[in-house]
Amino acid sequence: MNKIILTAIREFKATALTPAFLFGAVILPLIIWGVLAAALGAGLFSQKPEPTKGKIALVDPTPDKQLTALVAARLSPEAQKAKLEAMRAEASAKLAEVMGSMGENAAKQAEGLFKFDPSEIDVESHEPSADLEAVRQRVRDGELLALIEVTQSTIEPGGTFTDQVGEKAKARDIEMIEDAVANSVVDVRLEDSGMSAPLVRALYSRPSAQQVTLKASGGETKGSEMIQRFLPLAFLMFLAIAIFTGGGYLLMSTVEEKSSRIMEVLLSSMSPMQLMTGKIIGQGFVGLLLLLVYGGLGVFAAIQFAFMDLIPPSLLVWLVVYFLMGYFIYASFNAAIGAAVNEAREAQALQGPIMGLTILIMYLAIFSVMISDNPHSSIARGLSYFPPATPFVMSMRVAYINDPMPMWELVSTTVVGVLGMIASVWFAAKIFRVGVLMYGQPPSLIGLIKWMRYA
C-alpha cells in the first residue's frame, strides 16, 4: 500500500505541480473569473451610452397631423422612460420566473439592464407633396437623423413605410424610431376603424405564467426552467473535462515512462499492479482537482446569479461519485493502452475505437435526456446500465431536479457502474502486466484480448 501511495503522489506532482498545468488549468480560469468579477464590481458592463439629440423628418399623410402627434408622443423622454421601466420590470419578472422564488435578487440583477438615458428626438412633419430631395440632403449632411416616408397606402392593412437614415444615426435609435412609427400607424388604423387603440392593445397583451414545481416532500419551488435546461449539460461537461483530462495525462505518462525505460526501473521495486494502481490514483487526483476548480467556478456563478438554492447539495455529491466511476473506467482503458504501445502515435490508433464509443455515448446521452427532455426515456434507462455510459448518462439524469429519479434506480445503476469499474481495472491490470515490459510491434484489439487471456 505504501508503494501505491508513493506512486500516486509522484504522479500527481509530476502533472499537477508543473508550471504549464498550474497556469493553464488552475490559474488562468481563476484569473478570467477574477477579471470578470472586478469588471462587474467596477460597473464596466453597465456603462451608459450617450443619449442622442437630434431630429427626424416624417412625411405624414393623415389629417391634422395625427400620425406626427402619435410618433412625437412615443419618442418623448417621458414615454421612453416609461418604456424602459416597463422593460426593466418585465426582465425582473422573467428572471424571477426562470431562477425561482427570488424576486428581490432577480430585481437586483435587472437593475443593471437598460441603463441608458432617454434620447431627445424631435419630429418634423412634412406634407406628402413636399420636396423630399432637399430633406434627403439634410439627412446626408447630418442635420437630420432620418427621413420617414409614410404614404396613404401605409395606413392601409399590409402597407409599409420607408426609413432613410443618416450615417450618424445609432442602431438603437433607428430601432426605437421605426418601432414608434409602426405602432403609431397601427393606432391610426384602429382609430380610423372606430376602435380604441389603448383598449385593443390592452386586450391583446398576453398574461405571463409562473412555473411552480410541487415536490414530493410537500414543498415547492418557483420557476426553475432555466436551471433545468442548463444543469444537465453543465454536469456532463464538468464530468467529461475532468475524466478525459485525467485519463489523457495517465496515457501520456505511461507511454513516456515505457519508451524511456523508466518503467523498468520502477518495476524493480514494485509489482505491475501496484504501479498501475498508483498511477491511476495519482492522475485521478489531477482530474478531481480540475473538477473542483471548474465546479467551484460554477458554484461561484450560481451564487452570483442567485440560483444556488435551486441546486440540491446531493447533486454535487453525485457529481463526485460519477466522476470517480467514469474516471476509473476510462483511466483503466488508457493505462492498458499506454502499457501496450511504445509511443504516442501508436496509442492514438488503439485509442480511436474507445474515443468513438465515448463520442457515441455522449451523443446518445444528450439526445435521450436533453433533446427528448425526458430523463426516464427507454434509451436513457438502457444506457444507465451500460458501465462505460453510466457516469455520463446518470450525471444528466440526476440533474433533472424537477423530475427526480427513484432511489432504487440510483442504487441499481450505481452498483452496475461500480461493478463495471472493478471489471475495467481488473482487465486493464492483466494487459498492463503483460505489455508493460514488451516492446516492438504494438498489438491490435484482438491481440489485447489474447493478452488478457494469457495473464
C-alpha positions as CSV (number, residue, x, y, z in Angstrom):
1,M,0.0,0.0,0.0
2,N,2.9,2.4,0.8
3,K,4.3,1.9,-2.7
4,I,0.9,2.6,-4.2
5,I,0.6,5.8,-2.2
6,L,4.1,7.0,-3.1
7,T,3.5,6.3,-6.8
8,A,0.2,8.2,-6.6
9,I,1.9,11.2,-5.0
10,R,4.7,11.1,-7.6
11,E,2.1,11.0,-10.5
12,F,0.2,13.9,-9.0
13,K,3.3,16.1,-8.5
14,A,4.7,15.3,-11.9
15,T,1.4,16.5,-13.6
16,A,-0.3,19.0,-11.3
17,L,2.7,20.9,-10.0
18,T,4.2,21.8,-13.3
19,P,4.0,25.5,-14.3
20,A,2.2,24.7,-17.5
21,F,-0.6,22.8,-15.7
22,L,-0.9,25.3,-12.9
23,F,-1.2,28.2,-15.3
24,G,-3.5,26.6,-17.9
25,A,-5.8,24.5,-15.8
26,V,-5.9,26.4,-12.5
27,I,-4.5,29.9,-12.5
28,L,-5.9,31.0,-15.9
29,P,-9.5,30.2,-15.1
30,L,-9.2,31.9,-11.8
31,I,-7.7,35.0,-13.5
32,I,-10.5,35.1,-16.0
33,W,-13.2,34.9,-13.3
34,G,-11.3,37.4,-11.2
35,V,-11.2,39.9,-14.0
36,L,-14.9,39.4,-14.8
37,A,-15.8,39.8,-11.1
38,A,-13.6,43.0,-10.9
39,A,-15.2,44.4,-14.1
40,L,-18.7,43.7,-12.8
41,G,-17.8,45.3,-9.5
42,A,-16.4,48.4,-11.3
43,G,-19.5,48.7,-13.4
44,L,-17.7,48.3,-16.7
45,F,-20.5,46.3,-18.1
46,S,-23.1,48.8,-17.1
47,Q,-21.7,51.9,-18.7
48,K,-24.5,54.2,-20.0
49,P,-24.2,55.3,-23.7
50,E,-24.6,58.9,-24.5
51,P,-28.2,59.9,-25.3
52,T,-28.9,61.0,-28.8
53,K,-30.1,64.6,-29.6
54,G,-31.5,65.2,-33.0
55,K,-34.5,65.5,-35.3
56,I,-36.3,63.3,-37.8
57,A,-38.4,64.2,-40.7
58,L,-41.8,62.4,-41.0
59,V,-43.9,62.5,-44.1
60,D,-47.5,62.5,-42.7
61,P,-50.5,61.8,-44.9
62,T,-53.0,61.8,-42.0
63,P,-55.4,64.7,-41.3
64,D,-54.4,67.2,-38.6
65,K,-51.0,65.5,-38.4
66,Q,-52.4,62.8,-36.3
67,L,-49.5,60.4,-37.0
68,T,-46.9,63.1,-36.2
69,A,-48.5,63.7,-32.8
70,L,-48.6,59.9,-32.0
71,V,-44.9,59.4,-33.1
72,A,-43.8,62.5,-31.1
73,A,-45.6,61.3,-28.0
74,R,-43.9,57.9,-28.3
75,L,-40.4,59.5,-28.8
76,S,-40.8,61.9,-25.9
77,P,-38.3,61.4,-23.0
78,E,-41.2,60.7,-20.6
79,A,-42.5,57.9,-22.9
80,Q,-39.0,56.5,-23.3
81,K,-38.5,56.4,-19.5
82,A,-41.8,54.6,-19.1
83,K,-40.9,52.1,-21.7
84,L,-37.5,51.5,-20.1
85,E,-39.1,51.0,-16.7
86,A,-41.6,48.5,-18.2
87,M,-38.8,46.6,-19.9
88,R,-36.8,46.5,-16.7
89,A,-39.9,45.3,-14.8
90,E,-40.5,42.6,-17.4
91,A,-36.9,41.5,-17.2
92,S,-37.1,41.3,-13.5
93,A,-40.2,39.2,-13.6
94,K,-38.7,36.9,-16.2
95,L,-35.6,36.4,-14.1
96,A,-37.8,35.6,-11.1
97,E,-39.7,33.2,-13.2
98,V,-36.8,31.2,-14.5
99,M,-34.5,31.5,-11.5
100,G,-37.0,30.7,-8.8
101,S,-38.7,32.3,-5.9
102,M,-36.1,35.1,-5.6
103,G,-37.9,38.2,-6.7
104,E,-35.7,40.5,-4.7
105,N,-32.5,39.0,-6.1
106,A,-33.9,38.9,-9.6
107,A,-34.9,42.6,-9.4
108,K,-31.4,43.4,-8.3
109,Q,-30.0,41.6,-11.3
110,A,-32.4,43.6,-13.5
111,E,-31.3,46.9,-12.1
112,G,-28.3,46.9,-14.4
113,L,-30.4,46.2,-17.5
114,F,-31.5,49.0,-19.9
115,K,-29.2,51.5,-18.1
116,F,-29.2,54.5,-20.5
117,D,-30.8,57.9,-20.6
118,P,-33.6,58.7,-23.0
119,S,-32.8,60.3,-26.3
120,E,-34.1,63.7,-27.3
121,I,-35.6,63.3,-30.7
122,D,-37.9,65.9,-32.2
123,V,-40.3,65.1,-35.1
124,E,-40.5,67.5,-38.0
125,S,-43.7,66.9,-40.1
126,H,-43.8,67.2,-43.9
127,E,-46.6,67.1,-46.4
128,P,-46.5,64.2,-48.9
129,S,-46.2,66.8,-51.7
130,A,-43.1,68.4,-50.2
131,D,-39.7,68.5,-51.9
132,L,-38.2,65.4,-50.3
133,E,-34.9,65.6,-52.2
134,A,-34.0,68.6,-50.1
135,V,-34.9,66.7,-46.9
136,R,-32.8,63.8,-48.0
137,Q,-29.8,66.1,-48.5
138,R,-30.3,67.3,-44.9
139,V,-30.1,63.7,-43.8
140,R,-26.9,63.2,-45.8
141,D,-25.4,66.4,-44.2
142,G,-26.2,65.1,-40.7
143,E,-28.8,67.8,-39.9
144,L,-31.5,65.1,-39.6
145,L,-31.2,61.7,-38.2
146,A,-33.7,60.1,-40.7
147,L,-36.4,60.7,-43.1
148,I,-39.5,58.5,-42.6
149,E,-41.8,58.3,-45.7
150,V,-45.3,57.3,-44.8
151,T,-47.8,57.2,-47.6
152,Q,-51.6,56.7,-47.7
153,S,-51.0,53.1,-48.7
154,T,-49.0,52.7,-45.4
155,I,-52.2,53.4,-43.4
156,E,-53.9,50.5,-45.2
157,P,-53.5,47.0,-43.8
158,G,-50.3,45.4,-45.1
159,G,-48.7,48.7,-46.0
160,T,-45.1,49.6,-45.5
161,F,-43.1,52.8,-44.9
162,T,-39.5,53.8,-45.9
163,D,-36.9,54.7,-43.4
164,Q,-33.9,56.6,-44.8
165,V,-31.3,57.1,-42.1
166,G,-28.1,59.1,-41.9
167,E,-24.7,57.8,-41.1
168,K,-24.7,59.4,-37.6
169,A,-27.9,57.6,-36.6
170,K,-27.4,54.9,-33.9
171,A,-28.8,51.5,-34.4
172,R,-30.6,51.7,-31.0
173,D,-32.3,55.0,-32.0
174,I,-33.2,53.7,-35.5
175,E,-34.9,50.7,-34.0
176,M,-36.8,52.9,-31.5
177,I,-37.9,55.3,-34.3
178,E,-39.1,52.5,-36.5
179,D,-41.0,50.9,-33.6
180,A,-42.6,54.3,-32.7
181,V,-43.7,54.9,-36.3
182,A,-45.0,51.3,-36.8
183,N,-47.1,51.4,-33.5
184,S,-48.4,54.8,-34.4
185,V,-49.6,53.6,-37.8
186,V,-51.4,50.7,-36.1
187,D,-53.1,53.2,-33.8
188,V,-54.2,55.3,-36.7
189,R,-55.7,52.3,-38.4
190,L,-57.6,51.3,-35.2
191,E,-58.9,54.8,-34.7
192,D,-60.0,55.0,-38.4
193,S,-61.9,51.8,-37.8
194,G,-63.7,53.2,-34.8
195,M,-61.8,51.3,-32.2
196,S,-59.9,52.5,-29.2
197,A,-56.2,51.7,-29.7
198,P,-55.3,51.6,-26.0
199,L,-58.2,49.3,-25.3
200,V,-57.3,46.9,-28.1
201,R,-53.6,46.8,-27.1
202,A,-54.7,46.1,-23.5
203,L,-56.9,43.2,-24.7
204,Y,-54.1,41.7,-26.8
205,S,-51.5,41.8,-24.0
206,R,-50.5,38.2,-23.1
207,P,-50.7,37.1,-19.5
208,S,-47.4,35.8,-18.1
209,A,-47.1,32.4,-16.5
210,Q,-45.2,31.5,-13.3
211,Q,-44.0,27.9,-13.2
212,V,-44.3,26.2,-9.8
213,T,-42.7,22.7,-9.2
214,L,-44.5,20.7,-6.5
215,K,-42.1,18.5,-4.6
216,A,-42.8,15.1,-3.2
217,S,-41.7,16.3,0.2
218,G,-44.5,18.8,0.2
219,G,-42.5,21.9,-0.6
220,E,-42.4,23.8,-3.9
221,T,-40.0,25.9,-6.0
222,K,-41.0,28.6,-8.5
223,G,-39.6,28.9,-11.9
224,S,-36.5,26.6,-12.3
225,E,-37.0,26.3,-16.1
226,M,-33.6,27.9,-17.0
227,I,-31.8,25.8,-14.4
228,Q,-33.5,22.6,-15.5
229,R,-32.4,23.3,-19.1
230,F,-28.8,24.2,-18.3
231,L,-27.8,22.0,-15.3
232,P,-27.7,18.5,-17.0
233,L,-25.5,19.8,-19.8
234,A,-23.2,21.6,-17.3
235,F,-22.9,18.4,-15.2
236,L,-22.0,16.4,-18.4
237,M,-19.3,19.0,-19.4
238,F,-17.7,19.2,-16.0
239,L,-17.6,15.4,-15.8
240,A,-16.1,15.0,-19.4
241,I,-13.4,17.6,-18.8
242,A,-12.3,16.0,-15.6
243,I,-12.4,12.4,-16.7
244,F,-10.7,12.8,-20.1
245,T,-8.1,15.3,-18.9
246,G,-7.0,13.0,-16.1
247,G,-7.2,9.9,-18.3
248,G,-5.2,11.7,-21.0
249,Y,-2.4,12.6,-18.6
250,L,-2.3,9.0,-17.5
251,L,-1.9,7.7,-21.0
252,M,0.9,10.1,-21.9
253,S,2.7,9.4,-18.6
254,T,2.6,5.6,-19.2
255,V,3.8,5.9,-22.8
256,E,6.6,8.2,-21.8
257,E,7.8,6.1,-19.0
258,K,7.7,2.9,-21.1
259,S,9.5,4.5,-24.1
260,S,12.2,6.0,-21.9
261,R,12.7,2.7,-19.9
262,I,11.9,4.4,-16.6
263,M,9.1,1.7,-16.3
264,E,11.7,-1.0,-15.9
265,V,13.4,0.8,-13.0
266,L,10.1,1.3,-11.3
267,L,9.1,-2.3,-11.7
268,S,12.3,-3.4,-10.0
269,S,10.8,-2.2,-6.7
270,M,7.1,-2.9,-7.1
271,S,4.7,-5.1,-8.9
272,P,2.9,-4.0,-12.1
273,M,-0.5,-4.0,-10.2
274,Q,0.9,-1.6,-7.6
275,L,2.4,0.7,-10.3
276,M,-0.8,0.8,-12.4
277,T,-2.9,1.4,-9.3
278,G,-0.7,4.2,-8.0
279,K,-0.6,5.9,-11.5
280,I,-4.4,5.7,-11.8
281,I,-5.0,7.2,-8.3
282,G,-2.4,9.9,-8.8
283,Q,-3.8,11.1,-12.1
284,G,-7.3,10.7,-10.6
285,F,-6.4,13.4,-8.1
286,V,-5.4,15.6,-11.1
287,G,-8.9,15.1,-12.6
288,L,-10.5,15.7,-9.2
289,L,-8.6,19.0,-8.9
290,L,-9.9,20.1,-12.3
291,L,-13.4,19.1,-11.3
292,L,-13.1,21.1,-8.1
293,V,-11.7,24.2,-10.0
294,Y,-14.3,24.3,-12.7
295,G,-17.1,23.0,-10.5
296,G,-16.2,25.7,-7.9
297,L,-16.3,28.3,-10.5
298,G,-19.8,27.0,-11.5
299,V,-20.9,27.2,-7.9
300,F,-19.5,30.8,-7.7
301,A,-21.5,31.7,-10.7
302,A,-24.6,30.1,-9.2
303,I,-24.1,32.2,-6.0
304,Q,-23.5,35.4,-8.0
305,F,-26.7,34.9,-10.1
306,A,-28.7,33.9,-7.0
307,F,-29.9,30.4,-8.1
308,M,-27.7,28.3,-5.8
309,D,-30.6,27.4,-3.6
310,L,-32.2,25.7,-6.6
311,I,-29.4,23.1,-6.8
312,P,-29.7,20.4,-4.1
313,P,-26.3,19.7,-2.3
314,S,-26.9,16.0,-3.1
315,L,-26.3,16.7,-6.8
316,L,-22.7,17.8,-6.1
317,V,-22.1,14.6,-4.2
318,W,-23.4,12.5,-7.1
319,L,-21.2,14.5,-9.5
320,V,-18.1,13.4,-7.5
321,V,-19.4,9.8,-7.4
322,Y,-19.9,9.6,-11.1
323,F,-16.5,11.3,-11.7
324,L,-14.8,8.5,-9.7
325,M,-16.8,5.9,-11.5
326,G,-16.1,7.3,-15.0
327,Y,-12.5,8.1,-14.3
328,F,-11.6,4.6,-13.1
329,I,-13.3,3.0,-16.1
330,Y,-11.6,5.3,-18.8
331,A,-8.3,5.5,-16.9
332,S,-8.1,1.7,-16.9
333,F,-8.5,1.8,-20.7
334,N,-5.8,4.4,-21.0
335,A,-3.4,2.6,-18.7
336,A,-3.8,-0.6,-20.7
337,I,-3.3,1.2,-24.0
338,G,-0.2,3.0,-22.6
339,A,1.3,-0.2,-21.5
340,A,0.7,-1.9,-24.8
341,V,2.4,0.7,-27.1
342,N,5.8,2.2,-27.4
343,E,5.0,5.8,-28.5
344,A,2.1,8.3,-28.5
345,R,1.3,7.8,-32.2
346,E,0.7,4.1,-31.6
347,A,-1.5,4.9,-28.7
348,Q,-3.8,7.1,-30.8
349,A,-4.5,4.2,-33.1
350,L,-5.7,2.0,-30.2
351,Q,-7.5,4.8,-28.5
352,G,-9.6,5.6,-31.6
353,P,-12.3,2.9,-31.1
354,I,-12.6,3.9,-27.4
355,M,-13.0,7.6,-28.3
356,G,-15.5,6.7,-31.0
357,L,-17.5,4.8,-28.4
358,T,-17.3,7.7,-26.0
359,I,-18.5,10.2,-28.5
360,L,-21.4,8.0,-29.4
361,I,-22.3,7.6,-25.7
362,M,-22.2,11.3,-25.1
363,Y,-24.3,12.0,-28.2
364,L,-26.9,9.4,-27.1
365,A,-26.9,10.8,-23.6
366,I,-27.6,14.3,-24.8
367,F,-30.2,13.1,-27.3
368,S,-32.0,10.7,-25.0
369,V,-32.0,13.0,-22.0
370,M,-31.8,16.7,-23.0
371,I,-33.2,16.8,-26.5
372,S,-36.1,14.5,-25.7
373,D,-36.5,16.3,-22.3
374,N,-37.2,13.0,-20.7
375,P,-34.6,11.6,-18.2
376,H,-36.7,8.4,-17.9
377,S,-36.7,7.6,-21.7
378,S,-36.0,4.0,-22.6
379,I,-32.7,4.8,-24.3
380,A,-31.5,6.7,-21.2
381,R,-32.6,3.9,-18.9
382,G,-30.8,1.3,-21.1
383,L,-27.5,3.3,-21.2
384,S,-27.6,3.8,-17.4
385,Y,-26.9,0.1,-17.1
386,F,-24.0,0.1,-19.6
387,P,-21.0,0.8,-17.4
388,P,-19.0,3.0,-19.9
389,A,-22.1,5.1,-20.3
390,T,-23.4,5.0,-16.7
391,P,-21.5,8.1,-15.3
392,F,-22.3,10.3,-18.3
393,V,-26.0,9.4,-18.6
394,M,-26.7,9.3,-14.9
395,S,-25.0,12.7,-14.3
396,M,-27.5,14.2,-16.6
397,R,-30.5,12.3,-15.3
398,V,-29.9,13.2,-11.6
399,A,-29.5,16.8,-12.7
400,Y,-33.2,16.9,-13.6
401,I,-34.3,18.4,-10.3
402,N,-37.9,18.8,-11.4
403,D,-38.2,15.1,-12.3
404,P,-36.2,13.2,-9.6
405,M,-35.1,9.6,-10.1
406,P,-36.4,6.8,-7.9
407,M,-33.9,5.7,-5.3
408,W,-34.0,2.1,-6.5
409,E,-32.7,3.1,-9.9
410,L,-30.0,5.3,-8.4
411,V,-28.8,2.4,-6.3
412,S,-29.0,-0.2,-9.0
413,T,-27.2,1.9,-11.6
414,T,-24.5,2.8,-9.1
415,V,-24.0,-0.9,-8.3
416,V,-23.7,-1.7,-12.0
417,G,-21.3,1.2,-12.6
418,V,-19.1,0.1,-9.7
419,L,-19.0,-3.5,-10.9
420,G,-18.1,-2.2,-14.3
421,M,-15.3,0.0,-12.8
422,I,-13.9,-3.0,-10.9
423,A,-14.0,-5.2,-14.1
424,S,-12.3,-2.5,-16.1
425,V,-9.4,-2.2,-13.6
426,W,-9.1,-6.0,-13.4
427,F,-8.9,-6.4,-17.2
428,A,-6.6,-3.4,-17.5
429,A,-4.3,-4.9,-14.9
430,K,-4.0,-8.1,-17.0
431,I,-2.9,-6.1,-20.1
432,F,-0.7,-3.9,-18.1
433,R,1.1,-6.9,-16.5
434,V,1.9,-8.4,-19.9
435,G,2.5,-5.3,-22.0
436,V,4.5,-3.0,-19.7
437,L,7.8,-4.8,-20.5
438,M,7.0,-5.8,-24.1
439,Y,8.5,-3.8,-26.9
440,G,8.2,-3.9,-30.7
441,Q,5.1,-4.1,-32.8
442,P,2.0,-3.0,-30.7
443,P,-0.9,-5.4,-30.6
444,S,-4.3,-5.0,-32.2
445,L,-7.5,-5.0,-30.2
446,I,-7.7,-8.8,-30.8
447,G,-4.1,-9.1,-29.5
448,L,-5.1,-7.2,-26.3
449,I,-7.9,-9.7,-25.7
450,K,-5.4,-12.5,-26.1
451,W,-3.1,-10.8,-23.6
452,M,-5.9,-10.7,-21.0
453,R,-6.4,-14.5,-21.5
454,Y,-2.7,-15.2,-21.2
455,A,-2.4,-13.1,-18.0
